[in-house]
Amino acid sequence: MTPRDASDDPHSRWSDLDRPPLNAAALRRGLVREGGLWTGLDVVARTGSTNSDLVALAAAGKAAEGAVLVAEEQSAGRGRLDRRWTAPARSGLFFSVLLAPSGIPVARWGWLPLLTGVAVATGLARAAGVDTALKWPNDLLVTVGGEERKAGGILAERAGEDGVVVGVGINVTLRAAELPVPQAGSLALAGAVSTDRDPLLRAVLRSLEEWYGRWRAADGDPADSGLHEVYTAGCATLGRSVRAELPGGRSLVGEAVAVDGDGRLVIATEKGVQEPVGAGDVVHLRPM
């Protein structure tokens, strides 16, 4: 029998030399420090969902605030509405973090996905040189060939009474033929100046640490922390005609005119009514 070349294994570190594995030890040296937010960082070759894993670790008392779990590949990554998020091994950044915003009013915890979006967009702008925008509430948009494409998403889940696990998925080096749907994109396709995942992950996590610190210092107030202003400035949904698919099967069509103090999207309907939307799937109906 002819020995199988390691490069034929899609999970081998040598299977795609354009997609080297993350350096977990170097990432820990660069991010985990005394007095900082990040208390531990683990990289696994493959898992179902980093969010599910970290929620389970937190429930078992095996993870504390600041834990970061990164996967080179996810087989059951989830987005909002339980949509699946899949991508080739080492083609993106797939990670979850555990936050424990104790002392912050629970009513303000809904800002954590939006805060993460701002942090991710800011970190990628610095490290990848890609102009990004945010689609309410949790999608990262890039421009590919003049078209707006989704290159990332965020999912926040409660972890017990005091914790929140925030998961992030970012397409980094996906090629056109690898895109799961035509509306998807990647940093590489958007012309990133760098697709080296190690510095990209460090930049995103440092940005998240900075924004989370601001938000906590302001007692979770989105205005005092500057979060509301920055999110609004970077939100591509505002000023657009949208359709919001709401829980219960109801839909709402109108213009997205604001993000209110609770992080809800305010939609002005044709009847002149402004309705805040706190949960739902939003579709952009026309370009900016």
QUIQUIVEN-V170508 format. One record per helix or strand of 2 or more residues. SS is the DSSP state (helix for helix, strand for strand). FROM is the first residue (numbers start at 1). TO is the last residue. If there is no record, write none. Layout:
[[SS,FROM,TO] [SS,FROM,TO]]
//
This chain:
[[helix,6,8] [helix,24,31] [strand,40,44] [helix,50,59] [strand,67,71] [strand,77,78] [helix,80,82] [strand,84,85] [strand,92,99] [helix,106,128] [strand,133,135] [strand,139,144] [strand,147,159] [strand,163,171] [helix,176,178] [helix,197,217] [helix,227,234] [strand,241,245] [strand,251,259] [strand,265,268] [strand,274,277] [strand,281,284]]
//
